[in-house]
Amino acid sequence: MVKSNVHASKGRKIIYMFLIAAIVMLILESGSMAEASGTITAYPAPANLPSAYASSDFAVTAQGSQVAVYNAGSNAWGNAVSYGAFDMSGSVTVSITPNAAYGSYKLVPQSLGLTGTRSGNTISFTLDHPANVSLVLDGNYQGKVLHLFAQAPETNIPGSSDPNIIYFGPGYHDLGGPGSTPIYLASNQTLYIAAGAVVRGRVRANDVSNVTIRGRGILLNDYTANDAHGNITMALNFAANSKVQDIIVNNNTANWTSAVHGSSFLNITNYKGISPKFASSDGFDINSSHDLTFDGLFIRSADDSVAIKGLSDETEPARALPIYNIEFKHSQLWSDANNAIGIGAETVAAYVKHIRFQNMDILYNYDDRYHPDVLPDRSAINIFALNATHFSDIVFEDIRVEKAKRLINAQMDTSFYFGGLQGNWSWPGEMNGITYRNITSYSDGTNEIKLAGWDNQHQISNVLFENVVINGNQVADFNDPHFNINGYANRIQVKSASGTAKTRFNASDQFTAAQGSDGWHYSTRTGGGTAVDMNWNVDGSNHWRGPNTYDAIWNDSGSIYLHPDNNQAVLEWQAAKTGTVRITGRVKKGATGGGDGVKVSLWKNNTMIWPSNGQWQTIAYNDATGIPHVITAAVTQGDTLSFRVDQITNSAYDTTSWNPEINYQFNNVFNAAWDMGYLQGTRGWYYRVWRSGIGTTPMSWNPDGSNHWRGPGTYDAIWNGPGTMYLHPDNSQAMLEWAAPKAGTVRVKGLVKKANTQGGDGVNVSIWKNGSMVWPTNGQWQTIGYNDATGVNHDFILSLAQGDTISFRVDQRANSAYDSTSWNPIITY
C-alpha cells in the first residue's frame, strides 16, 4: 500500500506539472504572465485633429484602454515615426499591434529589461513604473518606429481662468502657418497645454524671468516661416529662473526643435521632443547659457539630439558668453544624423566647463543620411571644437549606447560638414579634464574612441576612461583597437578591473613612501657605481634619505627637491611598457643662499641623453630660474630614466628643484576607413588613379552623388564602408595614398580581399613607398582571386622621411568586371 501510494503521489505530481506547464503556455500565448493591477489615464486624440497628424501604423492599448498614436512625420529614409503617451500608476500591461507584418521586435532601451511576449502581431509587456519605451521592428532603426511615453500622473494642474496662464484645453488648436505670430510669454506667465491638446504653432520667451511651459499636451510645428520670429518650435532667449515640464514638442521641419540662448537657471524636466525630418532638426540646443538642469528627457531628432554650442556675434571667444554648470541626466536620446550628445561644433565661448551627462540611454546614432561613413567626426558622445577656447571638467557617466556608428570623439578641427562651418585657432585653448565613466556600448558599429588635439598649443589632456565596456569586453589599456589618439592628446588614463593604465608620470604628483610606485625610485649613486635605494623617513622628516648626512629627495609645493652629499641624488623612473616618451621639466636651485651650485643630467640606462653634448649641465648657486628641458626618447619596457643631481666641490646649499614629467606619446594611428574625408589630404590620405604613360591623376569627390571618390574612368572609384575601404580600378590603378606627416618608423597593417565575388577574373594588388614596390617583397603584384573573400594580410615595418608616400594600389587583370576590392590599411608610428 505504501508503495502504491508513493506511485500515486508521483503520478499526481506529474499531472500537476503538466497542468502548470499548460497554464504557463496559455499565459505566455496570451501576452503577459499575470494581469497587471495598476491604473492608467489615456487621453484621446482631438476629434478635429487633421488626419495627417494621426498614425495608423501602430495600435496601442494600456490596461485595455486605447492610447492615441500620433504621426510625427517621416524620417530621413521616408518612414513614418509614431508616438503616443499615457499616465500610469502601479503595474500596467501595454499591448502594441503593428499594422504590417514583421519578423522580430525589440523594446529599447535595454536598461529597462523589457522583452515582452508576442501573440499574432501583438506585442505585450508589463511596465512596473513610468518609462519611455521605443519599439524597433526587424532591427530596422531607420524604419517605422513607435515611441511610447508612460508617465506618472500629473499633479498641480493649473486652472484655466488664471490671468497669468495661457491655457489650451483638450482639442486641436491651430495658431496659423507661415505669417502667424508665435506665442510670446511675458515674465511670470505660464503656458499650459493640457493632455489631449495639440497646439500647432511656435513658442517664444525672450528677455523674461519666472516663466513656465508645461502640460501633457503637444506643441506641433510643421512649417518653416522664415520670418523675424525664427523657425525654432520652442525658444527661450535670455530667460532666467524658468522651467519647462512634461511638454511634448513635435517638430516636423528641417529646423531646430527647442533651444535656449543666453539663459540661466532653467529646469527642463520630462520633456519629449520628436523631430524626425532630415536634417538640421536638432533636438535641444543649449547656446551660450549656464546653470541649466535637464532631467528625464526623451529626444528623437534627425540631427544632434543635444547640442551645447557657443554662438556669439563676437569673433574672439574670450569676449563671448561662457557656457557652464549644465547637467543632463536620466534621459534617452536618438539621433538619425550627427551626434546624440554634441558639445560644439560652434565654440565661440569664453569657456565651456562643469558639464555633466549622467545616466543616459543612447538608443540610436547615425552619421549622415547622404554621406554615411564619410564624416569621421560624428559619434554617440562628441566634443568638437572649431574655435579655440577652454573646455574643462566635462563628465560623461553611466551612459549606455545601443546602436551607433562611432562611440566617442573629442576633436579640434578647422571645418565642419564639408566646410559649412569654419573655425579659428588663433586664440589660446585646450580640452582639459574629461571623464568617461561607466560607458557601456552594445553597438555593432566601429566603437571608435578618438582624441584629436590640434597642435602643441591646443591639446587634449587629463582624460580618464573608467570602466568602458564594449560588447562585453572592458577597455583595459591603450592597446585596445578602438582607440584612435593623435600626438596632441596626453595625460590619459584607462581604469578597469585589471588596474590603471597611464600615459602621464609626474614625479611630484606621484611621490610616495613606496619605492617603485608608478615606476618611481629614490636612490643615490657614486661616480660610476650602481644606484642604491634611499630609505624613507628615517629621521621623521618625510624625506627619502641616503647614507650620508644631507643626501635626500623630498616633495614640497608641487616640486621634487634633490640634495646630494658626496654622492649623486638620483630620481629614477622605470618604463612599464615600450613606447615613445616626452620628458619635460625645469631644473633650478631651491636654495640660493650660498654654495657653488650643482650639476645635473638625465640618463637613459647608462647613456646620458641630456644635455645632448654629453656634458653635465651646471646650475649656478643662485639660479632660481633654471634650465628647462623637452626630450623625446624611445623606451623599452624595463628601461630606466635617471634624473641626477651632483655637487660641484661641496654640497652646501645644494637643494635643487626638479619636477620631471614623463608622457607617453601616442603612436599616431592613421586608419584609412576611420579617416576618410571629402578633401584630398585629410589626415594625410589621398585618393588617386595611376596609369602607365599618364602617371598620377587625382580623383574627384562625389561627382555623381554616390559618396565615392571617382576617377576618369566609368568605374574607377574609392569609397568607404563599415570598417573598410573599397577600391575599384577601371583601365587605371585605383590608388589610395598616404603622405607621412613626420619622419619615423611605421607599421603598415591590413587585409586585402575581394568584395564582389560574383564574377570577373580577380585583381592585382601592391604597396609602394614613393616609386618602389615594398609589398609583396618579391617585387611581383599579389593576385587576389575573383572569389577570394578571405584575402591576404600584410604587416611590415617601414622607415619614412617626412613627406614620403605609401601607395595602396589595385589593378585590374584582363578586365575590371566585379573588381570591387576591400582594403583598410592602418599605419601606426
C-alpha positions in Angstrom: 0.0 0.0 0.0 2.8 2.4 0.9 4.5 1.6 -2.4 1.2 2.1 -4.3 0.6 5.4 -2.6 4.0 6.6 -3.5 3.4 5.8 -7.1 0.0 7.6 -7.0 1.7 10.6 -5.4 4.3 10.7 -8.1 1.6 10.3 -10.8 -0.4 13.2 -9.3 2.8 15.3 -9.3 3.4 14.6 -12.9 -0.1 15.5 -13.8 0.2 18.7 -11.8 3.4 19.6 -13.5 1.8 19.1 -16.9 -1.1 21.2 -15.9 1.1 24.0 -14.6 3.2 23.9 -17.8 0.0 24.1 -19.9 -1.3 27.1 -17.9 2.1 28.8 -18.2 2.0 28.3 -22.0 -1.5 29.6 -22.2 -0.5 32.7 -20.2 2.6 33.2 -22.4 0.5 33.0 -25.6 -2.0 35.5 -24.2 0.9 38.0 -23.9 1.5 38.5 -20.2 2.4 36.4 -17.1 -0.3 38.0 -15.0 -2.9 40.7 -15.2 -1.3 43.9 -14.0 -3.2 45.7 -11.3 -2.3 49.3 -11.9 -4.3 52.1 -13.4 -3.8 54.3 -16.5 -5.2 57.5 -17.9 -5.3 57.7 -21.7 -6.1 60.9 -23.5 -8.0 60.6 -26.8 -6.7 62.5 -29.8 -8.7 65.7 -30.6 -11.8 64.9 -32.6 -10.9 67.7 -35.1 -7.2 66.6 -35.5 -6.2 66.6 -39.1 -5.7 63.1 -40.3 -2.1 63.8 -41.3 -1.1 64.0 -37.7 -2.7 60.7 -36.7 -0.8 57.4 -37.1 -2.4 54.1 -38.2 1.0 52.3 -38.2 0.5 51.0 -34.6 -2.5 50.3 -32.3 -1.7 50.7 -28.6 -3.6 49.8 -25.5 -2.6 50.2 -21.8 -4.6 48.2 -19.3 -7.1 47.6 -22.1 -7.7 51.3 -22.8 -6.8 52.7 -26.3 -3.8 55.1 -26.4 -3.8 57.8 -29.1 -1.0 57.4 -31.5 0.3 60.4 -33.5 2.3 60.7 -36.7 5.5 62.7 -36.0 6.4 62.9 -39.7 8.8 60.9 -41.8 12.4 60.2 -41.0 15.4 60.6 -43.3 14.6 57.3 -45.1 11.0 58.2 -45.7 9.5 56.1 -43.0 6.9 57.4 -40.6 7.7 57.9 -36.9 4.9 57.4 -34.4 4.4 58.3 -30.8 1.9 58.2 -28.0 1.6 58.9 -24.3 -0.5 58.0 -21.2 -0.3 58.4 -17.5 0.1 55.4 -15.2 0.4 54.2 -11.6 1.2 50.8 -10.3 1.9 48.0 -12.7 0.3 48.1 -16.2 0.1 45.9 -19.2 0.8 47.5 -22.6 0.0 45.9 -25.9 1.2 47.2 -29.3 -0.1 45.9 -32.6 1.9 47.0 -35.7 -0.3 47.1 -38.8 2.3 45.4 -41.0 4.0 42.0 -40.9 7.3 41.8 -39.1 9.7 39.1 -38.1 11.3 40.3 -34.9 11.0 43.1 -32.5 13.0 44.9 -29.9 11.9 47.1 -26.9 14.5 49.7 -26.1 16.4 50.8 -24.1 17.9 47.5 -22.9 18.3 49.1 -19.4 14.5 48.7 -18.9 14.9 44.9 -19.2 11.7 44.5 -21.3 11.4 41.5 -23.6 7.6 41.2 -24.0 5.6 38.4 -25.5 4.1 38.1 -28.9 0.7 36.7 -29.9 0.0 37.0 -33.6 1.0 40.6 -34.5 0.5 41.9 -31.0 3.4 42.5 -28.6 2.6 42.8 -24.9 4.8 43.7 -21.9 4.4 45.0 -18.4 5.6 48.3 -17.0 6.2 48.4 -13.3 7.0 52.1 -13.4 6.7 55.1 -15.7 9.2 54.9 -18.6 9.8 55.9 -22.2 9.8 52.8 -24.4 10.6 52.5 -28.2 9.7 49.6 -30.4 12.0 48.7 -33.3 10.9 46.1 -35.8 13.2 43.7 -37.6 16.2 45.5 -36.2 15.5 48.4 -38.6 16.2 51.6 -36.7 15.6 53.5 -39.9 12.2 52.0 -40.4 8.8 52.7 -38.9 9.3 53.1 -35.1 7.0 53.8 -32.2 8.0 55.9 -29.2 5.7 55.5 -26.2 5.8 57.7 -23.1 4.3 56.2 -19.9 4.3 59.0 -17.3 3.4 59.4 -13.6 0.1 61.1 -13.0 0.2 64.8 -13.5 0.0 67.0 -10.3 -0.7 70.6 -9.6 -2.8 71.2 -12.7 -3.4 74.9 -13.1 -6.8 76.4 -13.7 -7.9 77.9 -17.0 -9.1 81.2 -15.5 -5.8 82.4 -14.0 -4.9 85.6 -16.0 -1.2 84.7 -15.8 -1.8 81.4 -17.6 -2.2 80.9 -21.3 -4.3 77.8 -21.3 -5.0 75.3 -24.0 -7.5 72.6 -23.1 -8.1 69.3 -24.9 -8.6 69.7 -28.7 -6.8 70.8 -31.8 -5.7 74.5 -31.7 -4.2 75.8 -35.0 -2.4 79.2 -34.5 -1.8 79.5 -38.2 1.0 78.6 -40.5 3.6 80.9 -42.2 2.9 84.5 -41.3 1.4 83.7 -37.9 2.9 85.1 -34.7 4.3 82.7 -32.1 3.0 82.6 -28.6 5.1 85.1 -26.6 5.4 84.7 -22.9 6.0 87.6 -20.5 7.7 87.3 -17.2 5.8 85.4 -14.5 3.5 83.8 -17.2 2.7 80.1 -17.7 1.9 78.4 -20.9 -0.2 75.3 -20.2 -1.1 72.7 -22.9 -3.4 70.1 -21.4 -3.2 66.4 -22.1 -5.3 65.7 -25.2 -4.5 69.1 -26.6 -2.5 69.7 -29.8 -1.3 73.2 -30.5 0.1 74.0 -33.9 2.4 76.9 -33.7 5.6 78.3 -32.1 6.5 79.5 -28.6 8.9 82.3 -27.6 10.1 83.5 -24.2 12.6 86.4 -24.7 14.2 88.5 -22.0 12.0 87.1 -19.3 12.1 85.5 -15.9 9.9 83.1 -14.0 8.1 81.7 -16.9 6.8 78.1 -17.1 5.9 76.0 -20.1 4.2 72.8 -19.1 1.4 70.3 -19.7 1.0 66.8 -21.1 -0.2 68.1 -24.5 1.6 68.5 -27.8 3.2 71.6 -29.3 3.4 70.9 -33.0 5.2 72.8 -35.8 5.2 71.5 -39.4 6.0 74.7 -41.3 9.1 76.9 -41.9 8.1 80.5 -41.7 11.5 82.2 -42.3 10.2 85.3 -40.5 11.6 87.6 -37.9 10.4 85.3 -35.1 12.7 82.4 -36.2 11.9 78.9 -37.1 12.6 77.1 -33.9 9.5 75.5 -32.5 10.2 76.5 -28.8 12.9 79.0 -27.9 13.8 80.7 -24.6 16.2 83.5 -25.2 17.8 85.3 -22.2 15.3 83.7 -19.9 16.1 83.2 -16.2 14.7 81.2 -13.3 12.2 79.4 -15.6 11.1 75.9 -16.3 9.8 73.6 -19.0 7.9 70.5 -17.8 6.1 67.5 -19.4 5.5 69.1 -22.7 5.7 67.1 -26.0 7.2 69.0 -28.9 6.7 67.5 -32.3 8.8 69.4 -34.9 8.3 68.2 -38.4 10.5 70.8 -40.1 14.2 70.9 -41.0 14.8 73.4 -38.2 15.8 73.2 -34.6 13.1 71.8 -32.3 13.8 73.6 -29.0 16.6 75.9 -27.9 17.8 78.2 -25.1 20.2 81.1 -25.7 21.9 83.3 -23.2 19.7 81.8 -20.5 20.3 80.8 -16.9 18.9 78.9 -14.0 16.4 76.8 -16.1 14.9 73.4 -15.2 13.7 71.2 -18.1 12.0 68.0 -16.8 10.1 65.2 -18.5 10.4 67.0 -21.9 9.8 64.9 -25.0 11.0 66.1 -28.4 10.3 64.2 -31.6 11.7 65.8 -34.8 12.3 63.1 -37.5 12.6 65.4 -40.5 16.1 65.4 -42.1 18.1 67.5 -41.4 19.2 70.3 -39.1 16.3 69.3 -36.8 18.4 69.4 -33.6 16.5 68.1 -30.6 17.6 70.6 -27.9 20.2 73.3 -28.5 21.9 74.9 -25.5 23.5 78.1 -26.6 25.8 80.3 -24.6 23.9 79.6 -21.4 24.6 78.5 -17.8 23.1 76.8 -14.8 20.7 74.5 -16.6 19.3 71.2 -15.4 17.7 68.7 -17.8 16.1 65.7 -16.2 14.1 62.8 -17.6 14.1 63.9 -21.3 13.3 61.9 -24.4 14.7 63.3 -27.7 14.3 61.8 -31.2 16.0 64.0 -33.8 17.3 63.9 -37.3 20.4 65.9 -36.3 22.1 66.4 -33.0 19.9 65.3 -30.2 21.6 67.5 -27.6 23.9 70.3 -28.8 25.8 72.6 -26.5 27.1 75.5 -28.6 28.9 78.7 -28.3 27.1 81.1 -30.5 28.0 84.8 -30.4 28.4 87.9 -32.6 31.8 88.2 -31.1 34.7 86.8 -33.2 37.1 86.3 -30.3 35.9 83.6 -27.9 37.3 85.3 -24.8 34.8 88.1 -25.3 31.8 85.8 -25.8 29.4 84.4 -23.2 30.6 81.4 -21.3 28.9 78.1 -21.0 28.9 76.4 -17.6 27.0 74.4 -15.0 24.9 72.2 -17.3 23.5 68.9 -16.0 21.7 66.5 -18.3 20.5 63.2 -16.7 18.1 60.3 -16.7 17.3 60.7 -20.4 17.1 58.9 -23.7 18.5 60.1 -27.0 18.0 59.1 -30.6 19.8 60.9 -33.5 19.3 59.9 -37.1 22.3 62.2 -38.0 25.4 63.7 -36.5 25.7 63.2 -32.7 23.5 62.0 -29.9 25.4 64.1 -27.4 27.2 67.0 -29.0 29.3 69.8 -27.5 30.2 72.1 -30.4 30.9 72.5 -33.3 30.3 76.2 -32.8 32.6 77.1 -29.9 32.8 80.9 -29.7 32.5 81.0 -25.9 34.8 82.4 -23.2 34.9 78.8 -21.8 32.9 75.6 -21.5 33.1 74.0 -18.1 31.2 72.0 -15.5 29.2 69.9 -17.9 27.6 66.6 -16.8 25.8 63.9 -18.7 24.6 61.1 -16.4 22.5 58.0 -16.6 21.7 58.2 -20.3 20.5 55.7 -22.9 21.6 56.5 -26.4 19.1 54.4 -28.4 20.5 55.2 -31.9 23.1 57.4 -33.6 23.9 57.5 -37.3 26.3 59.9 -39.0 24.5 61.2 -42.2 21.8 60.0 -44.5 23.5 61.1 -47.6 27.1 60.7 -46.5 27.4 57.5 -44.4 31.0 56.8 -43.2 32.3 60.0 -44.8 32.2 62.2 -41.7 34.6 60.6 -39.2 34.0 63.3 -36.5 30.4 62.1 -35.7 29.8 59.9 -32.7 27.4 59.0 -29.9 29.3 61.1 -27.4 31.0 64.1 -29.1 33.1 67.2 -28.3 34.0 69.0 -31.4 35.8 72.4 -31.2 36.1 74.7 -34.2 37.2 77.8 -32.3 39.9 77.8 -29.8 38.5 78.1 -26.3 38.9 76.4 -22.9 37.0 73.2 -22.1 37.2 71.7 -18.6 35.5 69.5 -16.1 33.3 67.6 -18.5 31.9 64.3 -17.3 30.0 61.5 -19.2 28.9 58.9 -16.7 26.6 55.9 -16.7 25.9 56.0 -20.4 24.6 53.1 -22.4 24.9 53.1 -26.2 22.5 50.7 -28.0 23.5 51.3 -31.6 25.8 53.9 -33.1 28.4 54.3 -35.9 31.1 55.5 -33.5 31.3 55.7 -29.8 33.4 58.7 -28.6 35.0 61.7 -30.3 36.9 64.6 -28.8 38.4 66.7 -31.7 39.7 70.0 -32.7 39.4 71.0 -36.3 39.1 73.9 -38.7 35.9 73.0 -40.6 32.7 71.1 -40.2 30.3 69.4 -42.6 32.0 69.9 -45.9 33.3 73.4 -45.0 29.8 74.6 -43.9 31.3 76.0 -40.7 34.9 77.4 -40.5 36.9 77.6 -37.3 39.8 79.6 -36.0 42.7 78.5 -33.8 44.4 81.9 -33.4 43.5 82.1 -29.7 44.5 80.0 -26.7 42.5 76.9 -26.0 42.5 73.4 -24.8 40.4 70.5 -23.6 41.4 69.6 -20.0 39.7 67.3 -17.6 37.3 65.0 -19.5 35.9 61.9 -17.8 34.2 58.9 -19.5 33.0 56.7 -16.6 30.8 53.6 -16.9 30.3 53.8 -20.6 28.7 50.6 -22.0 28.3 50.0 -25.7 26.2 47.2 -27.2 26.7 48.7 -30.6 27.7 46.9 -33.8 29.4 50.0 -35.1 33.2 50.6 -35.1 33.0 51.8 -31.4 35.9 54.1 -32.2 37.3 56.2 -29.4 39.1 59.2 -30.9 41.0 62.0 -29.3 42.5 64.5 -31.7 44.1 67.7 -30.5 45.1 70.5 -32.9 48.8 71.4 -32.1 51.2 71.8 -29.2 49.4 74.9 -28.1 45.9 73.3 -28.4 45.9 69.9 -26.8 43.6 67.5 -25.1 44.8 66.4 -21.7 43.8 64.8 -18.4 41.3 62.4 -19.9 40.0 59.5 -17.9 38.4 56.3 -19.3 37.0 54.4 -16.4 35.0 51.1 -16.9 34.4 51.5 -20.6 32.8 48.2 -21.8 32.3 47.4 -25.5 30.2 44.4 -26.3 31.1 42.8 -23.0 34.8 43.5 -23.2 36.3 46.0 -20.9 38.8 48.5 -22.3 41.9 47.8 -20.2 44.8 49.7 -21.8 45.9 51.8 -24.8 46.5 48.7 -26.9 42.7 48.4 -27.3 42.0 48.6 -31.0 39.1 51.0 -30.5 41.5 53.9 -29.6 42.5 56.4 -32.2 44.6 59.1 -30.5 46.8 61.6 -32.1 50.0 63.2 -30.8 48.3 66.2 -29.3 46.4 64.2 -26.6 48.2 63.4 -23.4 47.8 62.7 -19.7 45.3 60.0 -20.3 44.3 57.1 -18.0 42.4 53.9 -18.5 40.9 52.4 -15.4 39.5 48.9 -15.5 39.2 45.8 -13.3 42.7 44.8 -14.3 44.2 48.1 -13.0 45.0 51.6 -14.3 46.9 52.3 -17.5 48.5 55.7 -17.5 50.3 57.8 -20.0 51.5 60.5 -17.6 54.1 60.1 -14.9 54.7 63.2 -12.8 57.3 63.0 -10.1 55.7 65.3 -7.6 52.1 64.2 -8.1 53.1 60.5 -7.7 55.6 61.0 -4.9 55.1 58.3 -2.3 56.8 56.4 0.6 57.0 53.3 -1.5 59.9 52.5 -3.8 58.7 51.7 -7.3 55.2 53.2 -7.1 54.2 54.3 -10.6 57.8 53.4 -11.6 59.5 56.0 -9.4 62.6 55.1 -7.4 64.6 57.3 -5.0 68.3 56.5 -4.8 71.9 57.6 -4.6 74.8 56.9 -6.9 78.6 57.4 -6.5 80.8 58.0 -9.5 80.4 55.1 -11.9 78.7 52.9 -9.2 75.2 51.5 -9.3 72.1 53.1 -7.7 71.4 52.3 -4.1 67.9 52.8 -2.7 67.3 55.5 -0.2 65.3 54.8 3.0 62.1 56.5 3.8 61.7 58.9 6.7 64.4 57.5 9.0 64.6 60.9 10.8 61.0 61.8 10.8 61.4 64.4 8.1 59.2 62.7 5.4 62.2 62.6 3.2 63.9 59.8 1.3 67.4 59.6 2.9 70.7 58.4 1.6 73.7 57.0 3.6 75.2 60.5 4.3 74.0 63.4 6.4 72.3 65.6 3.7 71.6 63.4 0.7 67.8 63.4 0.3 64.8 63.5 -2.0 61.5 65.0 -1.0 58.3 66.7 -2.2 57.1 70.1 -1.5 54.6 72.5 -3.1 54.4 70.7 -6.4 58.1 70.1 -6.9 60.6 67.4 -6.1 63.8 68.5 -4.3 67.1 66.7 -4.5 70.2 67.2 -2.4 73.4 65.4 -3.0 76.1 64.7 -0.3 79.3 63.3 -1.6 77.2 61.2 -4.0 74.5 61.9 -6.6 70.9 62.2 -5.5 69.1 60.2 -8.2 65.4 60.2 -9.0 64.7 57.2 -11.3 61.7 56.1 -13.4 61.3 52.6 -14.9 59.2 52.2 -18.0 56.4 49.7 -17.6 55.8 49.5 -21.3 57.5 50.1 -24.6 56.9 53.4 -26.4 58.0 56.9 -27.1 58.0 59.3 -24.2 58.3 63.1 -23.9 60.3 64.2 -20.9 59.6 67.7 -19.7 60.7 69.7 -16.7 62.8 72.6 -15.3 65.8 72.2 -13.0 66.8 75.1 -10.8 68.3 75.9 -7.4 66.0 75.5 -4.5 68.4 77.1 -2.0 70.1 80.2 -3.3 71.8 81.5 -0.1 75.3 80.2 -0.9 77.4 77.2 -2.1 78.9 76.7 -5.5 75.9 75.3 -7.4 75.2 71.8 -8.7 75.5 69.9 -11.9 72.6 67.9 -13.4 71.9 65.4 -16.1 69.4 62.9 -17.5 70.3 59.3 -18.4 68.6 56.5 -20.2 70.0 53.4 -18.7 73.8 54.0 -18.8 73.7 56.7 -21.5 73.4 60.5 -20.9 70.6 61.9 -23.1 70.5 65.4 -21.7 72.4 67.6 -22.2 72.9 66.3 -25.7 76.6 67.2 -25.7 77.3 64.6 -23.1 78.4 67.2 -20.5 76.6 67.7 -17.2 74.6 70.9 -17.0 75.8 73.4 -14.4 73.1 75.2 -12.3 74.7 78.3 -10.6 74.2 78.6 -6.8 71.7 81.4 -7.2 69.9 80.3 -10.3 66.3 80.3 -9.3 65.1 80.4 -12.9 66.9 77.3 -14.1 67.0 75.3 -17.3 64.0 73.7 -19.0 64.2 70.5 -21.0 62.0 68.9 -23.5 63.3 65.5 -24.7 61.7 62.7 -26.7 63.1 59.2 -26.2 62.1 55.7 -27.2 61.9 53.4 -24.2 61.6 49.6 -24.0 59.8 48.0 -21.1 62.2 48.0 -18.2 64.4 50.9 -19.4 65.3 53.4 -16.6 65.4 57.2 -16.9 67.7 58.7 -14.2 67.4 62.4 -13.1 70.8 63.0 -11.4 72.0 65.9 -9.2 75.6 66.1 -8.1 77.6 68.5 -6.1 80.5 70.5 -7.6 83.1 70.9 -4.9 80.9 70.7 -1.9 77.2 70.1 -1.1 76.5 73.3 0.8 73.1 74.9 -0.2 72.7 72.2 -2.9 68.9 71.8 -2.6 67.7 71.6 -6.2 64.2 71.8 -7.5 63.3 69.4 -10.3 59.9 68.1 -11.2 60.1 65.9 -14.3 57.1 64.7 -16.1 57.1 61.8 -18.5 54.3 61.4 -21.0 53.9 58.5 -23.4 53.3 59.9 -26.9 50.6 58.2 -28.8 51.5 56.4 -31.9 49.8 58.4 -34.4 47.3 55.9 -35.9 46.1 56.5 -39.5 43.2 54.3 -40.2 42.0 54.7 -43.8 38.4 53.9 -43.1 38.1 56.0 -40.0 40.0 58.9 -41.5 38.3 59.1 -44.9 37.2 62.6 -45.8 35.8 64.6 -48.6 39.0 66.7 -49.1 42.2 65.4 -50.6 44.9 65.2 -47.9 42.6 64.7 -44.9 44.8 63.1 -42.2 47.4 62.6 -45.0 45.1 60.4 -47.2 44.9 61.0 -51.0 42.5 59.4 -53.5 44.0 58.9 -56.9 44.5 56.7 -60.0 47.7 55.8 -61.7 48.1 54.8 -65.3 51.2 53.9 -67.3 52.2 56.7 -69.6 50.0 59.2 -67.8 51.1 58.9 -64.1 49.0 60.1 -61.2 45.6 61.7 -61.5 43.6 63.0 -58.5 40.1 61.6 -58.1 37.1 63.9 -57.6 34.8 63.7 -54.7 31.2 62.7 -55.2 30.6 64.0 -58.8 27.7 61.6 -59.2 26.1 61.8 -55.7 27.5 58.3 -54.8 29.7 59.4 -51.8 32.6 58.0 -53.8 35.9 59.4 -54.9 35.7 59.0 -58.7 38.5 58.7 -61.3 38.4 59.5 -65.1 37.0 56.0 -66.0 33.5 54.9 -65.6 34.1 52.6 -62.7 37.4 53.6 -61.1 36.5 54.6 -57.5 37.5 54.6 -53.9 34.8 54.7 -51.2 34.2 53.9 -47.6 32.0 51.1 -46.0 31.6 49.9 -42.4 35.2 49.5 -41.1 36.9 49.2 -44.5 37.8 51.0 -47.7 36.8 49.8 -51.2 38.8 50.3 -54.4 37.8 49.6 -57.9 40.1 50.0 -60.9 39.0 50.7 -64.5 41.8 50.7 -67.0 43.8 52.6 -64.4 45.0 51.5 -61.0 42.8 52.7 -58.1 45.4 54.2 -55.7 44.9 55.0 -52.0 47.9 57.1 -51.0 49.2 58.4 -47.7 51.8 61.1 -47.0 53.9 60.8 -43.9 53.5 63.9 -41.7 56.8 63.3 -39.9 59.9 61.1 -40.1 59.8 57.9 -38.2 59.2 54.1 -38.3 55.7 53.0 -39.1 53.9 49.7 -39.1 51.7 49.0 -42.2 49.0 46.6 -41.5 45.9 45.5 -43.4 43.9 42.8 -45.2 43.1 43.0 -48.9 40.3 40.8 -50.3 37.6 40.7 -53.0 34.4 42.5 -52.0 32.5 41.4 -55.1 32.9 37.7 -55.6 30.2 37.2 -58.3 32.5 37.1 -61.3 35.4 38.7 -63.1 39.0 37.5 -63.1 40.3 38.9 -59.9 42.6 41.8 -59.2 46.3 42.5 -58.7 47.4 44.5 -55.6 50.6 46.0 -54.3 52.1 48.6 -51.9 54.6 51.2 -52.9 56.9 53.6 -51.0 57.4 56.6 -53.2 58.3 54.9 -56.5 59.3 51.5 -55.3 57.2 48.4 -54.5 57.6 47.3 -50.9 54.9 44.6 -50.8 55.0 41.9 -51.9 58.7 41.8 -51.1 59.4 39.7 -54.2 58.5 42.7 -56.4 55.6 40.9 -58.0 52.0 42.0 -57.7 49.8 39.9 -55.5 46.8 38.3 -57.2 43.5 38.2 -55.4 41.2 35.6 -57.0 37.8 36.8 -58.2 36.0 34.9 -55.4 38.6 35.3 -52.6 36.6 36.7 -49.8 39.4 35.7 -47.3 42.2 37.6 -48.8 45.8 38.3 -47.9 47.2 40.0 -44.8 50.2 42.3 -44.8 52.1 43.5 -41.7 55.5 45.1 -42.1 57.7 48.0 -40.9 58.9 50.9 -42.9 61.3 53.8 -42.2 59.9 57.1 -43.6 61.1 60.7 -44.0 58.6 63.5 -43.7 56.6 63.7 -47.0 57.3 60.1 -48.1 54.2 58.4 -49.6 52.8 54.9 -49.2 50.5 53.9 -52.1 48.0 51.0 -51.9 47.2 50.1 -55.5 44.6 47.9 -57.0 44.8 47.0 -60.7 42.5 45.0 -63.0 43.7 41.9 -64.7 42.2 41.3 -68.2 39.2 43.4 -67.4 37.6 45.3 -64.5 34.3 43.4 -64.1 33.4 42.8 -60.5 36.7 44.3 -59.3 35.4 45.9 -56.1 38.2 45.2 -53.5 38.1 45.6 -49.8 41.2 47.0 -48.2 41.6 49.0 -45.0 45.3 49.9 -44.4 46.3 51.0 -40.9 49.5 52.9 -40.5 51.0 53.3 -37.0 54.1 55.2 -35.9 
